[in-house]
Amino acid sequence: MGRGGVVLVEGRPGVGKSRMLDVAAATATRWGFRVVRGVADELAQLMPLAPLISALEESGCPLRTGDNGVPGPVDRRLLLLERLQGPLEALVAHGPVLLTLDDVHWADPMTLLALRSLTVDFASTPLIWMLARTTGGGDALRLDRMFNTLSARGRRGSG
């Protein structure tokens, strides 16, 4: 059905990164992609995975909770990562998907971990990730590591 990938967009404030995501989303829609959009927010950094969870909820594929509705204390972070898989699988089961995340420089550490993991897990599916960030914003060191990791994978052709 296709292979996914990651598009990294970065630059100074005001150079048109958000506009580029808008144009990509409109083009992808015309080509028959389902478009899922999320935005990281400085205030939402306190809620792990907020940009991904809100994007999935808006797409009609919300994150499911456990039997009692609340993850146990064992390791909520890993459980949340695991629970992102189902909605993403449901999306790509119906055709190609473009998932855009804007302002990734405001993403919380858990969202960055999820992006590193999920881009590998879904590399052989028709899911394209388009991530935009302002250079030097947020946790620049952590973002640089993530962008460098994703870029290196792309150069090797391993998703």
C-alpha positions as CSV (number, residue, x, y, z in Angstrom):
1,M,0.0,0.0,0.0
2,G,3.0,2.3,0.2
3,R,5.8,3.4,2.4
4,G,5.9,6.3,4.8
5,G,8.4,8.9,5.6
6,V,9.3,12.0,7.5
7,V,9.5,15.5,6.2
8,L,11.4,18.0,8.5
9,V,10.7,21.7,8.1
10,E,12.7,24.1,10.2
11,G,13.6,27.8,10.1
12,R,13.4,31.2,11.8
13,P,10.1,32.6,13.0
14,G,7.9,34.0,10.2
15,V,9.6,32.2,7.2
16,G,6.5,30.3,6.3
17,K,6.8,26.9,8.0
18,S,3.1,26.8,9.0
19,R,2.1,27.9,5.5
20,M,4.2,25.1,4.1
21,L,2.2,22.6,6.3
22,D,-1.1,24.2,5.1
23,V,-0.1,23.8,1.4
24,A,1.1,20.2,2.0
25,A,-2.2,19.4,3.7
26,A,-4.2,20.8,0.9
27,T,-2.2,19.0,-1.8
28,A,-2.3,15.7,0.1
29,T,-6.1,16.0,0.4
30,R,-6.4,16.5,-3.3
31,W,-4.3,13.4,-3.8
32,G,-6.6,11.3,-1.7
33,F,-4.6,11.4,1.6
34,R,-6.4,11.6,4.9
35,V,-4.8,14.6,6.7
36,V,-4.3,14.7,10.5
37,R,-3.1,17.9,12.0
38,G,-1.6,18.7,15.4
39,V,0.1,21.7,16.9
40,A,2.4,21.7,19.9
41,D,1.8,24.5,22.3
42,E,4.0,26.1,25.0
43,L,1.3,25.7,27.6
44,A,0.5,22.1,26.6
45,Q,4.0,21.0,27.4
46,L,2.7,20.0,30.8
47,M,0.5,17.3,29.2
48,P,2.5,14.4,27.7
49,L,1.7,13.7,24.0
50,A,-0.9,16.6,23.8
51,P,-0.2,17.4,20.1
52,L,-0.5,13.8,19.0
53,I,-3.6,13.0,21.2
54,S,-5.4,16.1,20.0
55,A,-4.6,15.4,16.4
56,L,-6.0,11.9,16.7
57,E,-9.1,13.0,18.5
58,E,-9.8,15.6,15.7
59,S,-9.3,12.9,13.1
60,G,-12.0,10.7,14.6
61,C,-9.5,8.1,15.9
62,P,-9.2,9.0,19.6
63,L,-6.8,7.4,22.0
64,R,-8.6,4.6,24.0
65,T,-8.1,4.4,27.7
66,G,-7.8,1.2,29.7
67,D,-10.6,-0.8,31.4
68,N,-11.0,1.7,34.2
69,G,-10.3,4.7,32.1
70,V,-7.0,5.5,33.8
71,P,-3.6,4.0,33.2
72,G,-2.1,2.4,36.2
73,P,1.1,3.8,37.9
74,V,3.4,1.1,36.4
75,D,4.6,3.2,33.5
76,R,2.0,5.6,32.1
77,R,4.4,6.9,29.5
78,L,5.0,3.5,27.8
79,L,1.3,2.7,28.0
80,L,0.4,6.0,26.3
81,L,3.0,5.3,23.6
82,E,1.5,1.8,23.1
83,R,-2.1,3.3,22.9
84,L,-1.1,5.7,20.1
85,Q,-0.5,2.7,17.8
86,G,-4.1,1.6,17.5
87,P,-5.6,4.9,16.2
88,L,-2.6,5.3,13.8
89,E,-3.1,1.8,12.5
90,A,-6.8,2.5,12.0
91,L,-6.0,5.6,10.0
92,V,-3.5,3.9,7.7
93,A,-5.7,0.9,7.2
94,H,-8.0,3.1,5.0
95,G,-5.3,4.6,2.8
96,P,-2.4,7.1,2.9
97,V,-2.2,9.6,5.7
98,L,-0.3,12.9,6.1
99,L,0.2,13.7,9.8
100,T,1.5,17.3,10.3
101,L,2.8,18.6,13.6
102,D,3.5,22.3,13.8
103,D,5.6,24.1,16.4
104,V,7.4,20.9,17.4
105,H,9.8,23.1,19.3
106,W,7.1,23.3,22.0
107,A,6.6,19.6,22.2
108,D,7.0,17.8,25.5
109,P,9.7,15.2,25.9
110,M,7.1,12.4,25.7
111,T,5.9,13.6,22.3
112,L,9.5,13.7,21.0
113,L,10.0,10.2,22.2
114,A,6.8,9.1,20.5
115,L,7.9,10.7,17.3
116,R,11.2,8.9,17.3
117,S,9.5,5.6,18.0
118,L,6.4,5.9,15.8
119,T,8.2,7.1,12.7
120,V,10.1,3.8,12.8
121,D,7.1,1.6,13.7
122,F,5.1,3.1,10.8
123,A,7.9,3.4,8.3
124,S,6.5,0.6,6.0
125,T,2.9,2.1,6.1
126,P,1.5,4.9,4.0
127,L,1.9,7.4,6.8
128,I,3.9,10.6,6.1
129,W,4.9,12.7,9.1
130,M,5.6,16.4,8.4
131,L,7.1,18.1,11.4
132,A,7.8,21.9,11.6
133,R,9.9,23.7,14.2
134,T,11.4,27.1,14.8
135,T,15.2,26.9,14.9
136,G,16.6,27.4,18.4
137,G,13.1,27.3,20.0
138,G,12.0,25.1,22.9
139,D,14.5,22.4,24.0
140,A,16.8,23.0,21.1
141,L,19.3,20.3,22.1
142,R,16.6,17.6,22.4
143,L,15.0,18.7,19.2
144,D,18.4,18.7,17.4
145,R,19.0,15.2,18.5
146,M,15.5,14.0,17.3
147,F,15.8,15.9,14.0
148,N,19.3,14.5,13.4
149,T,18.2,11.0,14.2
150,L,15.2,11.2,11.8
151,S,17.4,12.8,9.1
152,A,20.0,10.0,9.5
153,R,17.3,7.3,9.2
154,G,16.1,9.0,6.1
155,R,19.5,9.1,4.5
156,R,19.9,5.4,5.2
157,G,16.5,4.7,3.8
158,S,15.3,3.0,7.0
159,G,12.3,5.2,7.7
